Amino acid sequence: MKLFHLVLWRLSLALVVVFTVWAGLFYMAIIEEVNDEVDDSLEDYSEQLIVRSLLGEKMPDTSNGSNNQYYLYEVSKEYAAAYPQITYRDEMVYITEKREEEPARVLITIFRASNDRYMELVVYTPTIEKMDLQRAILGWIVFLYVLLLLVILLITAWVYRRNMKPLYRLLGWLDRYQLGHPNEPLDNQTKITEFHHLNETVSEFAERNEKLFEQQKQFIGNASHEMQTPLAICRNRLEMLMEDESLSERQLGELIKTHRTLENLTRMNRSLLLLCKIENGQYMDRHQVCLNELLKHYVDDYREVYAYRKIRVEMELKESFCVEMNDSLATVLVTNLLKNAFVHNVDGGVIRIETSRQAFVIRNTGSEALDGKRIFERFYQGKKKEGSTGLGLALADTICKMSQLQIRYFYEKDLHCFEISKSFQNPSSSL
């Protein structure tokens, strides 16, 4: 979720709570004020009635035309002692003048008359319909809430967008930034202290990364030159020792094993250096490359090697699979997959190559499926195969990611299948 949406969501939720509490308090305040005014009126009216009753004057009609009504009757001393002298309550009463029931405010008071008698006076007057008041208040609160919410959100959005412009400019610059390539300088003028400090920190971080990147590229270049030369010298010296006729068969066998290990170390060194160069963006130049031609060329070169293990090669190049990628990396990708199909094959097996406009698949015979989740990890080999460094498929995966391709492994009909595609497709539909 974007920060802008999160701010608006939390602000809306807070406003709902605030307006709900405010509406409740507002309603209670209105009802309290209305009741207070009506109670004062009832007290005045009841006092007039009590005075007239105590003075023995003629009492007014129980319904005086003003919707105020009263009842006066004698109660026992025990009843008077059991109840408070004055109470207020709301109830529905029948209004004689209107001949209907309406909500009314009722005052009940007990006073002592002459001859030690106790009288109860019930006075009531119609009051507001509280349910109608609640609906009216609710309607206006909803209207007010919607209006204020929209205004507050619009103002908040405007303020947020205006004040967060430096952040969005910085994010845009970071999106366009590419390590090891010419980048435009960060032009993000702002008076906000935090954003100004953030701009300086990001610029310094980018400069440090550029320096480290250049140092790493220089190290890789130097390591490639310095390590390959001693390895080549060691191989040559071993080969010269192996030509010595005075060596025993046991000594010659040990030298052959050492030479084989050194060859494997040399290939591993080349693969690791190539991986580093790819990840450092040293193969950025791209051209339209047709992998069908590369497949034909290298399959012809490897036929003798395949024939040594009686491996049959079947090619079905329906359409040309052409992509924008680096020429050298395209060669590495094809040769690594073809080598992998040979190393992890069985004697007398088959290598089947198929192409289309969107993908090409290399299949080879296999006895059981590999771990599809780990097969592209560096140095993962499953069952150890002679001549394998464990970096071939990792290299292929890195090249595909850099070239906007997808590599996928699946196992079907006793065949290991590696699919290179421009977009993800099902095995059955890609070719």
Disulfide bonds with the S-S distance in Angstrom:
none
